[in-house]
Amino acid sequence: MSYKRRTLLSDRELWDQKADDWHIQVGDDGDRNRRYNSDPVLWRFMGPVKGLDVLDAGCGTGYLSRQLALKGARVTAVDLSAVMTGFSRRLAAERNLTMSVFTESCETLSQVPDASQDRLVSNYVLQDLPDYRAALSAAQRVLRPGGRAVFILLHPCFPLSDKMEQEDGTISFHWESSYFDEAALEEPPWNHFTTVFTSYHRPLSAYWRAFTEAGFRILDFDEPVASPDGELPSELLKRFRMRPNSVAFHLEKPGSP
């Protein structure tokens, strides 16, 4: 795992460059990690959304926003990348789905009014934000009292790179620095991607404290794991069930709806 940011491009530029490849990766249904690991927990935490105002904070090319709209939510979608939000608008229009889509940072949500949302979902976004505490403050601001938020993020205990799979199927993880140190990361391109991924490592305790400091009440927590009854190939199922890829937080803004 590399702890040094070497790229000279901004986060916005990097995500603009990834937009086409990102749509290939997630499509309309999400990649296999989302479909078989984290999405079932995400939807369990979200509950019914029909008739609710729901913000997709960090929508990417909009796969989750479209699914929310299909379930009857009034969707607002926000992403830092104008290319990503362009995908979201076009793909929603092609499917006759109505969504409000804005290009801006999840750290501010300046185009989303105070206390305007019943639900907020942020799917694999927090670990990519330099100022995640500002993002949590913005999320708390736009939720109505009694509103709920679901945050899915990469599991900080298990780095995606610097792992070694042994002949017996076990996986070893190697760390260059202390797990407890917050640090910027740079991951090399993978699969069909051609540019680096930049993110930030924080221990679970840092997120936990940040949620409560932002004024949220933590309702539930999970480490999603693929069901053995799914349709995954046996080798991939074994890997998904050996360790968690992600963590899921279910939060509430105190107060009466």
Salt bridges, closest charged atoms under 4 A:
ASP11 OD1 - ARG5 NH2 2.90
ASP28 OD1 - ARG66 NH2 2.81
ASP28 OD2 - ARG95 NH2 2.65
ASP31 OD2 - ARG34 NH1 2.83
ASP53 OD1 - ARG74 NE 2.79
ASP53 OD2 - ARG144 NH1 3.04
GLU94 OE2 - ARG90 NH1 3.11
GLU94 OE1 - ARG95 NH1 3.51
ASP114 OD1 - ARG141 NH1 2.56
ASP118 OD1 - ARG144 NH1 3.01
GLU165 OE1 - ARG239 NH2 2.81
GLU182 OE2 - ARG133 NH2 3.97
GLU186 OE2 - ARG6 NH2 2.93
ASP220 OD2 - ARG44 NH1 3.93
ASP222 OD2 - ARG44 NH2 2.70
GLU223 OE2 - HIS155 NE2 2.70
GLU252 OE2 - ARG148 NE 3.60
GLU252 OE1 - ARG217 NH2 2.40
